[in-house]
Amino acid sequence: MLNSLVTVDPWELDPQMIFRHLPPNRCGETDVQYMKEVLEDGFGNTKDPAGMVARFETAFAKKFDVEFAISHNSGSGTMLSCLLAAGVGPGDEVIVPALTAAATAFVVIECGAVPVFADIDPETFCIDVEDVRRKITGLTKAIIPVSIYGLAPDYNALLTLASQHGFVLIEDNAQCFLGSYKGKVVGRIGKAASFSFQGSKHMTTGGDGGIVVTNEVEYARDIRKHSSQGFRTLSGRAGDNTVPRDQRQDWSFERHDRLGYNFRMSAMQAALGLAQLERLEYLVAARRYIAARYETVIREEKCHWLHPPVVPEGCTHTYWSYVCKLDERALGRDWRAFRKYFIAQGGDGLYSAWKPVHLEPIFQTMTFFGSRGRAPHFDPRYKGNVKGYHQGDCPVLEEMQKYLCQFKTSMQTKDAVDRQVEALRKTIRFYS
Ligand SMILES: Cc1ncc(COP(=O)(O)O)c(C=O)c1O
């Protein structure tokens, strides 16, 4: 068991049991029931402390055994709120992995700071601690390690660096729910942890959504304010995301003591979130089961050109995706040929890894604030050494990215799993 609040152990479920709990189209009876409750309640914007957003935030905080859970409408907004509430701004640097969704780096730019990209560990694909160490400067204000593909990075080493150098650690767990790191639930390690409910994630709030968890009362309050238009009176308490009507209707009421955006989650999203949260163990267990099936095929077929992901001792991987390294030389074919044959056998797509973020055109042109002519592209208060982003900044990822194969783990029925696994088996046999 990960903690006493996880009621079903997701690591020890049999497939019949798992898939019985997964509605094939990801929307079950409870989801519909909770959405109906919202519909019947109307869509007023009055404060409703017992409303659906409050219920979802309370349940999420309970599941992760934390004090505060602050819902957002995306897992990008969550990280921007976390950085702003931590006081990250012009002149600061924030270390992020080069293998992540661009959002992890974009939010750094959005608060006027400078992203510094760290390379990955070639075995786990997580941020490389030694490269982080090399890239720390006196301007480093925060780090956002990512639980990439569902696996936690080496948090103990990163926390040591954070405390030695006095910067904050914010977990990006967009791809990791109920994972663990050395006995700790991922989400309770950093100053705060961000989760995404975008449609491909373990659980979704209807296609988009996000949440931040933290145990720090003032930090939770500031995150809430940044996510809800800087309203002066808000707090991190569940559902406290709007100002009560009687208060805000008074002509003397001063509303805003901070800059803030509208990143609030809607009640309808929260309804879906609450229902999905209730079956989260099964949603995670399904992904772990699917990963185990792929791995079994690779081992049974003695495939020496597809290298399964490595899980360090003491971690539980939650397999947002099952990611292998393809050895093109041993296979005698390239990634594209492999993908084509896999699809021809019924494989439902095979994703590549994202381009290293620092090599994306936006980081090459650095046109962050409008036109090319609007230099300097970083805030003039920045006095650090990052002048641009280059090939060679993160050599391990740059070399490896084109050989990564992301196999889907989002199938909601056992038949769909069997089809994908058989497509992989046929592909391996064809090339062996
Ligand atoms: C690692 C990672 N970080 C951040 C995000 C951003 O989340 P969202 O799409 O909810 O804004 C995503 C997902 O898309 C992600 O996979």
The ligand as an SDF file (V2000), in Angstrom:
LIG
                    3D

 16 16  0  0  0  0  0  0  0  0999 V2000
    5.0270   16.4460  -18.4530 C   0  0  0  0  0  0  0  0  0  0  0  0
    3.9060   17.4060  -18.7220 C   0  0  0  0  0  0  0  0  0  0  0  0
    3.9430   18.6290  -18.1580 N   0  0  0  0  0  0  0  0  0  0  0  0
    2.9700   19.5170  -18.3630 C   0  0  0  0  0  0  0  0  0  0  0  0
    1.8930   19.2370  -19.1590 C   0  0  0  0  0  0  0  0  0  0  0  0
    0.8740   20.2900  -19.3680 C   0  0  0  0  0  0  0  0  0  0  0  0
   -0.3740   19.9280  -18.9040 O   0  0  0  0  0  0  0  0  0  0  0  0
   -1.7010   20.5150  -19.5860 P   0  0  0  0  0  0  0  0  0  0  0  0
   -1.7740   19.9600  -20.9690 O   0  0  0  0  0  0  0  0  0  0  0  0
   -2.7940   20.0350  -18.7010 O   0  0  0  0  0  0  0  0  0  0  0  0
   -1.5810   21.9950  -19.5770 O   0  0  0  0  0  0  0  0  0  0  0  0
    1.7910   17.9690  -19.7480 C   0  0  0  0  0  0  0  0  0  0  0  0
    0.6320   17.5320  -20.5430 C   0  0  0  0  0  0  0  0  0  0  0  0
    0.2360   17.8770  -21.5330 O   0  0  0  0  0  0  0  0  0  0  0  0
    2.8380   17.0410  -19.5470 C   0  0  0  0  0  0  0  0  0  0  0  0
    2.7950   15.8360  -20.1070 O   0  0  0  0  0  0  0  0  0  0  0  0
  1  2  1  0
  2  3  1  0
  2 15  2  0
  3  4  2  0
  4  5  1  0
  5  6  1  0
  5 12  2  0
  6  7  1  0
  7  8  1  0
  8  9  2  0
  8 10  1  0
  8 11  1  0
 12 13  1  0
 12 15  1  0
 13 14  2  0
 15 16  1  0
M  END
$$$$
